[in-house]
Amino acid sequence: MSENFISKDSIFDIKNLEKIKNVKVRLYAELGKTTISLKDAIEYDSGSVIDLNKMEDETVDVYVDDILIAKAKIVAIEDSYGIKIVEIMDYKKEQQEDQDK
């Protein structure tokens, strides 16, 4: 195995983290989803309201490069929105559960 390879188990190892910590990644929070017809999409206009699959008080999913990493609440920060992390995903637990199946 190459020395430059970072395994999932060692990704948070300090030595390896130093090698990658300045890499730019895309972080986004997904407010919700819905499926609509193309006809409906074409008919939307300014002021249209679209019903999503999340309730008002539900957490939003937070992704880094399309990998779900956390759950968060939407917060107001001065004149913009932000997120407050409420749960970090536990992938080691998920991997163990998958292996137990």
N, C-alpha and C positions, 0 to 999 in steps of 0.2 A: 504494500500500500504506500502511495506517495506521501511524503511529509506534508505537502500542501493541502491534502484532503482533510476537510473538517467534517467529522461524523456528527450525526444528530446528537449522540451522547456527549460529545465534547464541545459542542458549539458555544457553550457558556464558559468554557475553560478560559481563564484570564489570558493565557498565552495566545490562544487562538483568537480571542476577541480583539486583542490589540492589532492583529493582522487585518481584520475586516471592519472595525468599528467606524471607519470613515466612508464606507461604501454607501452610496445614496440608494434608498429604497422608496417605493411608493406606499404611503400609508393612507387609508381611507376608511371612513365609517359609513356603513350602509344603513340608511334610515328604514328602508323597507322595499318590498317588491310587489308587483302585480302583473297580471297578464291581461292584455287588452287586445281588441281587434284593431287592425290597421285603420279601418273606417273611423273608430273612436279617436285614434291618435291624430288622424288628419283633421278631425272636427274640433280638437282642442284649440282654445283661444286664450288670450291673456285673461286671467281670472278663473280659469277652469280649475276645479278641485279634483284631485285624483286620489282615490281610496287605496291605501297600501295595506300590506298584511300584518302590520305591527300596531299594537295599541299605544295610546299616548304615553303611558307610563312604563312601557317596556324598554329594555336596554337595546342599544344598537350594536351590531357586529362591527368589530374593528379588524381590518386586514392589513397585512404587510405583504405586498406583492402577491395578492390573491390567496394568502394563507391566513386563516382566521387565528388571531392571536389573543383577542380579548373581547369582553363585553363592556359597554360603557353607557353612561347617561349623557344626554345632550345638556350643555350648560351655556349660559350667555356670558360672554367676555367682552365688556364694554359694548361696542357696536357690531360685534360679530358672534358667531357660535363656536363652541369648542366641545370637547368631550372630556368626561371624567371617568377614568377606568374604574370599574367596580369588580371585575373578575379577569384574571389572566388564565388562559387556557392551559390545561395540564396535559401535554402530549405524551409524557411518559405513562401516565395513568391510562390514556386512550390506547396506547400501543399495547400495554399489558392486557387490557380488556379485549382487544382484537385477538391477541395470542391465546387467550383463555377460551375463545369461541370454538 
